Amino acid sequence: MVSFVDAMLQPTDDDEDLLAMQEQTRAARQSIRDIRADLRFYADLLLVGTIYHDDIAMDAGKLGLKSMKASKAEMILIQQTVKVINQ
């Protein structure tokens, strides 16, 4: 299923919106590269969900970060990245 979805989301040369979203995803992932490895999955879920306007992914990411007890500093970094995405 993951492979299918990934293949369906591959941009074509004329798909500027999807290319922009992929660049945002790359930049967002780069911004969280230094947080704990066990949090990165949930942070990535929240950030990519934000980029793709996926409320379910965003909620799952938030719940995961809470359950993994993300520190205040980690949450600030993630929230700052979300703010940049939403600009």
PyMOL commands that set and color helices and strands:
alter all, ss='L'
color gray80, all
select helices_A, chain A and resi 2-8+16-31+37-51+55-67+72-86
alter helices_A, ss='H'
color red, helices_A
deselect
rebuild
show_as cartoon
